[in-house]
Amino acid sequence: MKLQITLCHSILEYCLLKANIFQRDNDANNLMEEIKRRKIIVNFDLEAYWRNFFEEECPELLSFYETFLSDFVLYADDCELLERYIVSDKANQHFDDNDDYKKLLYNICSSTKDKILFTELMDNLINSIQNEVDIYNVARILDQVEEHALNLYRLPIVNKQIVRGDSNVALSNWLKRFIESEMDLIICDNYVCENEDNLLNYILVHIPNGSKIKVYTLDPCLKNNRMNEKDIKDLFLKAPFASWDFEVHLVGNKKDNHSREIVTNDYIINLDKGLATFGRMGKTDQSVININYNNNSYIVPKSRKIL
């Protein structure tokens, strides 16, 4: 999961002018690392402005710019081509007639999913258009304290506190960026069936129909409830869960399935209270969340497949 960013030439200029290969902890170097963490939105009109700037204003940096551009364009995961963008009337309200470049940045950024703009040119407009596009200058990009979008999705996420009574929809929408469009998923939770509504409403709502989902949950014979093995199989074979391709495993020992996690191809999401984190009646329960990259070392618990 990489947040989409619209990049202004002023940020590129800062990076290329002040980068220092001999000084690792350098603002320009750190800024470049922050850019690499994101998905850069590229548009032909925008790249033409970038190139014209470096050709006309900073020819000494042109070769460095071309290297930067080719390096990112070669890696599809770091770059996304936006061929068309929405030309908004609001751009004319915010910028003067001769501010074509700022209008272009605004229009392209407004057309993206995350609406994040990296620029040093609009500090005076942060307050007036902040609800429309999320503006980051160098200082804000490098600020790892403010609770802005870059930090909310900065990995690893360690001991994120979920307080009782928060919106479980908001929590679900935050987690969405880590699980959306996943076609293969692992869910380990001793009490999946007891939290079937949470599974459906706050996790599966973001997963495409037909996705393969492996569930590891505690054998019902170890619980004091009325559900048996047949009930569990029936639950995942009938609507609405039949919309996904479930494979269900029963764990015969609580110690073998102590972690409550959602595992994707890219991430391991550890939920201290599992699906019960989403609570009841639209409000979360108190919990802790940790998220890190999946380095393909995840080991599923000992279990018995029933579906």
N, C-alpha and C positions, 0 to 999 in steps of 0.2 A: 504494500500500500504506500503510494507516494502522492503527496498532495500536489496538485497542479499549481504552477506559478507562472505568472506573466512577468517577463524580465525586461527591465529598461536598460538602455545602453549605459546609463550612469552607474549602475551596479557593476556591469562588465568593466567599465573604465576603472572603477575603484579597484577591482580585483587584479586586473592586468597591470595597472600602474604601480600598485603597492605590494604585490606578491613578493615574497622573499623565500627562496628555497633553502636559505641557510638559517632561517629563523622560523621554526615550525609553529610556535604559538604567536602568530601574527594575525592581526584583524583581517587582513585581506585573504590570507590562507584559510582562516576559520570561516570567512564568508564563502569562499569557494567550496569548502566542505559542506556548508549549509545548502548551497545551490545543488550540489551533487546528491543530496538526500531527497530532492524533489523531482517532479516531472516537469520539465520546461516546455511551455507551450510555444511552438514556433509557427509563425505565419509569414507568408512571402512578403507582405507589405511591411511587416515589422522588421524582418531581416534586412530589407532594403534600407530602412532607416538606420539600423545598426551599422551596416556596411558603409553607407554614405558618411556617417559620423566618423568612423575610424579612417576612412580614406581622406576626408577633408580636414578633420580637426585633430586627429591623432595618428598620422601615418606611421609614426614610430611603433605603434601598437598593432598595426594592421595584421602582421604575420602571426602575432600572438592570438588575435581575435579569430583568425582563420583556423588556427590550430584548435582553439577552444570549440569553435562551431563544428568542425569535422569530428572531433572526439565525441561530442555529445550526439551528433546526428547518427553516428555509427552505432550507438547503443539505443535501441528502440525503447527500452524501459525507462531511459532518462529523458526522453523527448517525445512530444506528441504534436503532430502536424494538425493545425486548425486551418482548414482551407477557407471556411466561411465564418463570418462573425456578424453579430447584430449591430447595426448602426443605430444607436439610441439618440433620441431627441434630448435626453438628459445631458449628453456630452456637450451640446451647445449651450446648455444652461450653466454648466460648471466652468467652461473654458472660453477664452476669447477666440475670435474668428481666425486669428493667425496661429493658434495653438493646435495645429493639425496633428502633431506627434502625440500630444497629451490626449487628444480625443481618440486617436488610434489605440493607445495603451488602455484607455478607459473602456472602449468598445470591445476590444479583444478580451480584456480581463472580465468584463461583465458577461461575456459569452461562455466562460468556462465554468466548470462544476464548482470549483472552490473559491473563485473570485479573489485570488491573492495576487497582489501586485508588489514586486520588489522595485523600488525606485527612490532616488534621492531628489527628485524634481517636484514632489507634491506635498512637502511637509505642511504647507499652509492650507492644504485641502483635506488633511486627515480627518478633521472633525466634520466637515461638511458632506463628505461622500463615504464616510466610514461604514454606513449602513448598506452601501451599494457595492463597494469593493473594499477589501481589507488591505490597507497600505502599510508596507514595511520599508523603513529606511534602514541603513546599515546598523545603527544602534539597536533598533527593535529586532532585527533579524538575529543579532548576536545576544540579545537579552534572553537568558534561559530561566528567568524568574517569573516574568509576566505570564499570566494564564491566557496566552493567545493560541491560535490554531497550530502554529508550528510546534509549540511545546506540548500541547495536548496529545500530539501524535508522535512525539519524539521517543524513539526506542533506545534502550529498554525502558519500559514503564515499571517502576518499582514501588510497591506498597501504596498504590493509589487508593485512598480512603473513600469508601462509599458510605455515606451516612444514612441512617434510617429516615425515611420520609421524603427522600428526593424523588424526582420524577423517573419512573422506570422506563418511560418512553425516551426521555433524554439520554439515559444510559444506553439503551438499545441503539439509538441513532449514533452515539459515539462509537460503540463497538462495530457498528455496521461497516465502517471503513476497513476493518480487518477481516471481515467474513463475507462481504457481498460478492456475488458472482462466483463463489467457491463451488466447484463441482464434486469435490471430495472433502469430507469432513469427519472428524472423530470427536465424539462427545463422551467424556468419562464423568459419571456422576452416579453415586449410589442411589439417588432418589429422583431419577429422570421421570419415572411414571407418576410420582407424587407431584411433580411440577410440570405436567404436560402442557398446561395453559401457558406457562412462562416459556417453555420450549417453542411452542407454536407462535405466540404473539410477539416475542422479543428476539428470537434467534432465526427460526425458519422463515419468518416474514422477509428476511433479507437474502435467503438462499433460493436459487432458481429451482423450479419444479424439475424433478427427474434427477437431481443431484444424488450421489451415493453418500449415505451417512451411516457411519458405524457407531453404534451405541454400546457402551460398556456400563452396566448397572448391576446393583447388588441382587443376588438370587432372592426371590420373594420369600423363600423358606426361612431366610435369616431375618425377616422383618415381621413385626406384629401387625400385619394388615390383611385385608381380604383378597388381595390380588394374587393370582397364581401364574404359573408360566404361560398357560393358554391365554389368560387375560392380557398379558404383555404382548404376546404375538398378535392377538386380535387388535390391540390398540394401534399397532404400527401398520397393520394390513388394511385397516378401514380408513374412511375419510375422517378428518382432513389429512391425516399423515400418509395416506396412500399416494399422495401427490409426489412424494420423495421415495427414493429407493433405499429403504432401511435394511441394515444388517445388524441384528441384535445379539449381544453376548451377555451372558450372566456370569458375574464374578462370585466365587464361592466363599470368599474371605474378605472382610472389610479391610484388612491390612493390605490386600493386593490392589485395592482401588481407592487408596486414601486421597489421591489428588483429584480435584474436580476441575477438569480442563476441557477447553475446546481447542482442537488442533487442526490447523489448516496446512496447506503445503508450505506456507511462508511463516506462519506464526504459531506460538503456543500461548494460549490465553488461560491463565490460572485464576479461577474464581474461588475465593476462600470459602464461600457458602454455595458454590455451584449455581444451579438455576434458581435456587431459593434467594439468590442475591436480588432478583427482580421483585421479590416481595409479593404483596397482594394489594388489591384495590388501587392500582396505579402508583403505588409508592414502593421504593426500594427498602430492602432490609440492610442492616449494617453489614459491611463486608470489606474485603481488601482484594484488589485486582493487580496481577502482575502480567506483563506481556513482553515477550522477547521473540527474537527470530527463531524459526525452526531450522536447526542445523542437521535435520534428518537423523537425529539420534534418539527420537522419542520411542519409548518402549511401551507397548500396550500391556495392560494387566493380564494376568493369567485368567482364563475365562472359558466358558462353554457356549458355543454358538447355537442359538435356537431358531434363528431366522436369517 
